[in-house]
Amino acid sequence: MRTINHSLILFSLAITCGLVWGNYFPDTFSGVVVASVFLVLLIITWLWNQRHPLPNWISSVGTFLAFFCIGYGNFQQKLPQFQINHFSNQGQKERFHVYQVQIRDVLKPSTYHNKYLAEVQSIGPVSSQGVILLNLEKDSLEASFRIDETLWIYTKVSEIKSPLNPYQFDYKKYMASLGVFGELTFQKKQILSSHLGRRSLRGYAGKFRNYLVHQLKNTLLENREREILQALILGEKRVIDKDLYKQYAAAGAVHILAVSGLHVGILLFIFHALLRPLQRLPKGKFIKAFLILVLLWGFAFMAGLSPSVVRAVTMFSFLSISLAFQRKQSTYNTLLMSYFVLLLFQPLWLFQVGFQLSYLAVFFIIWIQPMMTQLYRPRNKLLRYFWNLTTVSLAAQIGVAPLSIYYFHQFPGLFFLTNLLILPFLGVLLSYGILVLCLAGLGENIFWLEKGLQLALQNMNDLIIWIASHNRFVFESLSLSFEKMILSYAFTITLVLFWKTRNRQWTFSLLSIIILSFAHTLWTKWSPEESLIVFHKTRNTLIATVTSEEIILLKKDSLISVQQEPLRSFFIQKDKPVRQLKFSSVWKHEKHTYIVLDSLGVYPSVKGAVLLFTDSPKVNLERMIDSLKPLAIIADGSNYKSYVERWKYTCQKRQIPFHSTYNEGAYIVFRKYP
């Protein structure tokens, strides 16, 4: 009988708790030192236990604490404050230095900059380390840099900016999950020198992928279909047409465009089936296992060895060994082993959305899908095949839905139809695409093969566009707080356990979770709240007042929609009705009076008010401070930056609190009554 290894559960849970603790409390203690002490104590306990048996709970607690500290210490070692030679601990941030960096990854460019991840090698004559974000101002005549290229740049380091408005995407937090804690922004003229540095395995993989991308341009594939093939097999999503990408997202098929566990899993079972005859040979199992691993990692190399591909191939490498040797062990053990090993070497991956979604999807497929297949057992092989695909898709969506809504605030209602129509043929399409790609890499262009692939990809695109056109089934602007997400998973897991065991105790647990969810909803909705927000919006003024019942919005420009940022993210998170009022130059919030000064510079003679400067008013600030004696002055994004800096200097001199949304983000006055 296949059993779950409880030690793996303990190890995985302990290292996860250690990483989470390190994320929120990184400076509690030295994780490496304490982990070493616990490991020594654990060895001593184990040796003692050989002669004098101890209760199981003592060894379990000791093991948990040891691996907890390993996770905590491992996370600490990735933080700059625990790295003596990290670039953030060297030099003065406000001064220019010559930074020697080596390109590690090429990112998707922004509107004004080409973006790269690079490893810092030195700052001037001083050796340094750490991964940094490079922002190179775009130049239409300049080719992009390649992985492993070394640059010498004369610039200064700066912190990655946090979002300026509440509930917007936190790019700084996202970069921190990649181990990036600073950025260099520069122009082409600031690059003193560049040359190709020492080649890494990732660099060779990137070069090979770029070669395949170049060779694909010589095939009969049209632009849109070629872009989809590059994403489908090579993991190159940066060039996909934005509108087409949105169509895939609306149809619930965006996971097809990211090389992940889905693609690697399909390829694993294809390789497993094709190489099955090798098992008849002497030591055939070893040969088969070795060839499967070579093919899987060859695919990863072809896809550029990106973190998502390495993660997926590592996960399925454990599974492939288990399948090849037909080990009678639980699939959960294989999943736990890959999870534990990945976090041991890449602790920051725990906080990446892709990692979380991948393991949740695989876990729920393993756990729920076998039970779903028992609900209906078609005798027809074709019906059974499609029913199995349906249950796999449903199980995966049940696993990732709460987390997807929490992060992305939308849910594609037609994911079921999309997966049912595309997944049965995805294995064939992957195999077909890899064949054409390999032939193109060898310089062989076979007309009928390329024409067939063009037709297949075009039909898939047309199908996606047709499904996405039924936009009433795309549920957007969904709000799900962290607490609600946790309660959703608690409800789902408890419901499955009740379904599986039919034990009455799970009924009481279900009722408890429902009551807790209902109480949380009531508390969130009716908890007395009063807040004022002056958003940062370039060339515009946006003000919102939040009460327990509604959001009152004041805006100067009537063309700004509530579906535009920064309003959209804020309204989704608050999940309250919005009432728009005519913009007023004077209003009260709690006990304070707020006065808006626009470009006319006209203001009422009200003393002790909070002043909001908009549209760069031409005023004598010294005289205004003398006459009005304001409590504070706020400058939003509609003002010229030069004006804001001048006002800031005057306020500092006169000791008047000054808030600039350019530098400090949205101005928020928050009060939550007990």
Secondary structure, 3 states (H helix, E strand, C coil): CCCCCHHHHHHHHHHHHHHHHHHHCCCCCCHHHHHHHHHHHHHHHHHHHHHCCCCHHHHHHHHHHHHHHHHHHHHHCCCHHHCCCEHHHCCCCCCCEEEEEEEEEECCCCCCEEEEEEEEEEECCEECECEEEEEEECCCCCCCCCCCEEEEEEECEECCCCCCCCCCCCHHHHHHHCCEEEEEEECHHHEEEEEECCCCHHHHHHHHHHHHHHHHCCCCCCHHHHHHHHHHHHCCCCCCCHHHHHHHHHCCCHHHHCCCHHHHHHHHHHHHHHCHHHHHCCCHHHHHHHHHHHHHHHHHHHCCCCHHHHHHHHHHHHHHHHHHCCCCCCHHHHHHHHHHHHHHHCHHHHHCHHHHHHHHHHHHHHHHHHHHHCCCCCCCHHHHHHHHHHHHHHHHHHHHHHHHHHHHCCEECCHHHHHHHHHHHHHHHHHHHHHHHHHHHCCCCCHHHHHHHHHHHHHHHHHHHHHHCCHHHEECCCCCCHHHHHHHHHHHHHHHHHHHHCCHHHHHHHHHHHHHHHHHHHHHHHCCEEEEEECCCCCCCEEEEECCCCEEEEECCCCCCCCCCCHHHHHHHHCCCEEEECCCCEEEECCEEEEEECCCCCCCCCCCCEEEECCCCCCCHHHHHHHHCCCEEEECCCCCHHHHHHHHHHHHHHCCCEEEHHHHCCEEEEEECC
